[in-house]
Each structure stands twice: as C-alpha cells, then as structure tokens.
Amino acid sequence: MSRENVEVVLKQFGDTNARDFAAVMEAYAEDVTVEVHGEKVGVLGRTVAGKVAVGEWFGDWFRQFGRDYRFDIEESRGVGDRVFLLATHRGRGRDSGVPVEERWAYVYTVREGKVSRVDIWGDRDAREAALEAVDLSG
C-alpha cells in the first residue's frame, strides 16, 4: 500500500504546482489535520484541523506568493500508511517580488486513499526530524 500512498501525495504536489486547488482539496479527508513542527510554528501556526480550515490555511499561504511559486520534490518514501517527502519550495513574494527558496520535510498519513494528516518541518533539521517520525532515520 505504501507505493499507492506515495502516488497520492505526489499527485497532490503536482496538482498544487498546476494550481488545480480543487484536485488538491480532493486529496484530503474531511478530518485532515496539519501540524507544523520546529522553527516555522511562529510563522505558520501549530495545528489546523478539518478540510475547510486546511483549505483556507493553504489558500492564505499561497496568496503570499506570485504565480511562479512551486514545490520541487527531492525525495519521497512510503512506510505503511505514511509518506516521507522532502521538497524545496521556490517563488517570489506577491507584493515584494523577493525570491523565496526553502527546503521543507513532510510526513503525510494516508488513510483509504485520502490524506488524513500532514506533519511539516521547515527548519535546518527538517529532513532528519521527518525521517525519525517514520522510523527511517539512520
């Protein structure tokens, strides 16, 4: 099942890059939860729960950037119902035009073909923390 779960997550990122936000939201379960860990808590908040709230949260995030904002997947692995993903996001601020480039790590939990949980790490130790969360460290 882990390969199918990886495909669900990769499709969600592809739909995000294509700006097909209806398809992105279709990937999420009604009770999806997003939790931010590490240094980005102050910027992004800690926890968002429910499909509507998660959609609004992502919408608020994307409105900060120009149309060139995108995610480039560097690594993905599936372990049971969880998917580890490392991605660099790039773009420019919508108003400022300032370039943005950061590497973030994610652990997605997929239940019955839908994303039920997203854990996000956006700090220097993001990859290691996310890998530890799915027992892939070392």
VMD Tcl script that draws the C-alpha trace (Angstrom):
set ca {
  {0.00 0.00 0.00}
  {2.89 2.40 0.58}
  {3.53 2.90 -3.18}
  {-0.10 3.89 -3.72}
  {0.15 6.29 -0.79}
  {3.29 7.87 -2.28}
  {1.37 8.37 -5.53}
  {-1.49 10.10 -3.68}
  {0.97 12.55 -2.11}
  {2.97 13.14 -5.30}
  {-0.25 13.81 -7.22}
  {-1.29 16.32 -4.58}
  {2.01 18.19 -5.03}
  {1.67 18.03 -8.83}
  {-1.84 19.45 -8.58}
  {-0.53 22.18 -6.29}
  {2.15 23.16 -8.81}
  {-0.52 23.17 -11.56}
  {-2.72 25.41 -9.39}
  {-5.53 22.86 -9.52}
  {-6.62 23.54 -5.96}
  {-9.92 21.67 -6.35}
  {-7.91 18.50 -7.09}
  {-5.58 19.29 -4.19}
  {-8.51 19.50 -1.79}
  {-9.99 16.29 -3.19}
  {-6.88 14.51 -1.88}
  {-7.75 15.40 1.74}
  {-10.01 13.53 4.14}
  {-12.76 15.57 5.81}
  {-10.98 15.26 9.18}
  {-7.46 16.06 7.90}
  {-5.05 17.65 10.36}
  {-1.95 19.69 9.52}
  {0.69 20.13 12.22}
  {3.77 22.32 11.90}
  {6.90 21.46 13.88}
  {10.12 23.32 14.63}
  {11.07 26.86 13.70}
  {8.09 27.52 11.37}
  {5.47 27.29 14.13}
  {5.74 31.04 14.70}
  {5.10 31.79 11.02}
  {2.58 29.08 10.13}
  {0.89 28.28 13.43}
  {0.92 24.88 15.06}
  {-2.20 22.87 14.15}
  {-5.05 23.21 11.65}
  {-7.88 20.66 11.68}
  {-10.66 19.90 9.22}
  {-10.74 20.03 5.42}
  {-12.27 23.50 5.21}
  {-9.80 25.02 7.69}
  {-6.85 23.32 5.97}
  {-8.02 24.65 2.59}
  {-8.26 28.18 4.00}
  {-4.83 27.82 5.63}
  {-3.19 26.72 2.37}
  {-5.06 29.44 0.47}
  {-3.72 32.09 2.86}
  {-0.23 30.70 2.33}
  {-0.41 30.70 -1.47}
  {-1.84 34.22 -1.65}
  {1.50 35.48 -0.27}
  {3.38 34.39 -3.41}
  {3.42 35.05 -7.14}
  {2.28 32.53 -9.76}
  {5.84 31.17 -10.05}
  {5.65 29.60 -6.57}
  {6.18 25.84 -6.77}
  {7.42 22.75 -4.97}
  {10.27 20.65 -6.34}
  {10.25 17.14 -4.86}
  {13.72 15.92 -3.91}
  {12.90 12.67 -2.16}
  {9.87 10.55 -1.29}
  {9.44 7.24 0.53}
  {6.48 5.29 1.77}
  {6.32 3.34 5.02}
  {2.94 1.72 5.64}
  {0.32 4.46 5.75}
  {2.91 7.26 5.96}
  {4.84 9.06 3.25}
  {8.06 10.98 3.84}
  {8.69 13.76 1.37}
  {11.46 16.35 1.05}
  {10.75 19.35 -1.16}
  {12.20 22.74 -1.94}
  {9.69 25.47 -2.50}
  {10.60 28.38 -4.72}
  {8.98 31.54 -5.91}
  {8.67 35.25 -5.27}
  {6.65 37.25 -2.79}
  {3.45 38.50 -4.42}
  {3.86 42.11 -3.32}
  {7.60 42.36 -2.68}
  {8.93 40.27 -5.55}
  {11.56 38.95 -3.14}
  {12.79 35.46 -4.08}
  {11.90 32.65 -1.67}
  {13.63 29.27 -1.52}
  {13.37 26.89 1.42}
  {13.60 23.15 1.93}
  {10.84 21.53 3.97}
  {10.19 17.97 5.02}
  {6.76 16.39 5.29}
  {5.21 13.24 6.67}
  {1.80 12.53 5.15}
  {-0.54 9.92 6.61}
  {-2.84 8.39 4.00}
  {-5.99 6.54 5.03}
  {-8.25 4.86 2.45}
  {-6.63 6.83 -0.38}
  {-7.06 10.24 1.31}
  {-4.58 12.40 3.20}
  {-5.63 12.32 6.85}
  {-2.63 14.07 8.40}
  {0.27 16.26 7.29}
  {3.25 16.96 9.54}
  {5.58 19.72 8.31}
  {9.12 20.59 9.35}
  {10.65 23.73 7.89}
  {13.88 24.13 9.82}
  {17.51 23.13 9.36}
  {16.96 19.65 10.76}
  {13.74 19.11 8.81}
  {14.80 16.01 6.90}
  {16.18 14.20 9.92}
  {13.18 15.03 12.11}
  {10.71 13.82 9.48}
  {12.67 10.63 8.81}
  {12.76 9.91 12.53}
  {9.00 10.39 12.68}
  {8.53 7.49 10.24}
  {11.37 5.37 11.62}
  {13.60 5.85 8.57}
  {16.47 7.64 10.29}
  {19.91 6.16 10.49}
}
mol new
graphics top color blue
foreach p $ca { graphics top sphere $p radius 0.5 }
foreach p [lrange $ca 0 end-1] q [lrange $ca 1 end] { graphics top cylinder $p $q radius 0.2 }
display resetview
